[in-house]
Amino acid sequence: MIQLTEERDFDSLSKLETEGLVQRFEYTFELAWKVLQDILLFSGYEFAPGPKGSIKTAFEAGFITNHDGWCQMLRSRLKIKDLFDENDINSMARTIYFDYAPLLKALDTKLSSL
């Protein structure tokens, strides 16, 4: 997903690539918050398990810098299953491309430096 956003302009994506971007976001986000949760638990942090607790504690611990952006990603992730209209899918893909991919890239960079 990150590679796609670095190599391709959003407006040049085909319908299939746009749908693939949304689908890939689903499992990339799930993996991201679960990795954060595992790192926090391994490091001895105490927090409510699950995405909300993991995001909050990861922000407090400095693993992520944009708490609001991550909370918005979570809300978007939960909405994806209800997207059927092509305009809604395109709108979600645009948000993923421009707003969420940079947040996931920042996490990748942070975790790579550990």
Order of alpha helices (4+ residues) and beta strands (2+ residues): alpha-alpha-alpha-alpha-alpha-alpha
